[in-house]
Amino acid sequence: MTFPLGKSFYKKSEIVDAVFKVEKSKNKFLSESFNNESDDNESTNQIAENDVVETTKPYTILIVEDNPELRNYLKHELSKLYKVIVAENGQKGYELAVQKLPDLIITDVIMPVMDGLQLCKNIKGDLKTSHIPLLMLSAKAMVKDRLEGIDSGADMYLSKPFELDILKSSLAQLITSRQIMFKKFYSGITKDGKEKTTSLDNDFIQKILAFINENISEPELSVELLSSKIFLSRSQLYRKIKTLTGVSVNEFIRNVRLEKAKQLIEKGNNNINEISYKVGFTSPSYFTKCYKIKYGYLPTHEKRIKE
């Protein structure tokens, strides 16, 4: 493309004060930078005072895109909200996904070495990565192309060119909707969970729930024991449970214990102390405290209602 130099080719109404726009953009960027610095400073101070590591970017996004300009553009824009890692083809993207376990993946379709469709199939076919939501970007906008992307395992499909705000909104929706879905899936012990998800993730959750329920009276039921049973490393199990449910593995186990306790209380066959030991709590007082935090009332209150 060629463009004429100067302003003589344009009407006065067609000319925008570029200096004003640039300065406004700079001010916005500086404001965002200042806010980020303030957040970082507050986090640093909090670390110094409490020795607890906090991060202003809790989610990691993997961008798999062979076009360097688009890859860098997405990285620049999304780095304001997320931790961003990048790969230039599907093969490197898959290797990074297994290694880093990002919270979400954005991928192009047409790429060298391994295309986006095969990447989707690999991600959704591997237990270590099957829980990761995947957003597919492609210039191929035909209905059959969209269906092919979704059939390969993509959770969402956006056509190029795309609006950045729509992309950002889609990313946020994918992260939160996956957690909401699995919170519904596992709450209430979930042997009857019917939420739609990948078969691998379905089997994964059911296997974990079965193992916890079989050993629910054991106080020693730990993250290490659970990870060895599922054949995932401790960190892989943590990231997978955290992504699916929004809670840590220990909190997940505790929630299942409390749900089981609630069922036993509703049956009215045992006293509260006996129930606390049956579901793996070593201290009835700690059980009562956890129960109240989760349900908003004491377990004795529910027992009185049933009586």
Secondary structure, 3 states (H helix, E strand, C coil): CCCCCCCCCCCHHHCCCHHHHHHHHHHHHHHHHHHHHHHHHHHHHHHHHHCCCCCCCCCEEEEECCCHHHHHHHHHHHCCCCEEEEECCHHHHHHHHHHHCCCEEEEECCCCCCCHHHHHHHHHCCCCCCCCCEEEEECCCCHHHHHHHHHCCCCEEEECCCCHHHHHHHHHHHHHHHHHHHHHHHCCCCCCCCCCCCHHHHHHHHHHHHHHHHCCCCCCCCHHHHHHHHCCCHHHHHHHHHHHHCCCHHHHHHHHHHHHHHHHHHHCCCCHHHHHHHCCCCCHHHHHHHHHHHHCCCHHHHHHHHC
